[in-house]
Amino acid sequence: MFDVPGATCEVQINECQSQPCLNSGSCHDYINGFSCTCMPGFQGDRCEIDVDECQHQPCQNGALCIDRLNGYSCDCSQTTFSGRHCETAAPPCTSQPCLNS
């Protein structure tokens, strides 16, 4: 019934010995249990879930969001915008030089 061996249940088991926390999470051993502290970018009881930083659509103007480990990047290549979030409009003559200048 309990996770403590010995004739009078006096031996404490280290539940962290089996390294139950994933993705470099830190394990904290308690009597009859453990908890994990996850590295940035992970969550869940055992740090098993990669957080999707693109979930809240941080990229603007139709740019593609690429989820990365503990972050994201915006691919602006299919838009006429630039910047970390594809928020900066390109000057009007960038894609085609103005004629008769």
Protein Blocks (a to p, Z undefined) as FASTA:
>chain_A
ZZcecjkopaccdfklnopagghiacdddehiacddddehiacjkopaccdfklnopagg
hiacdddehiadddfklpcbecjkopaccdfklmpccehZZ
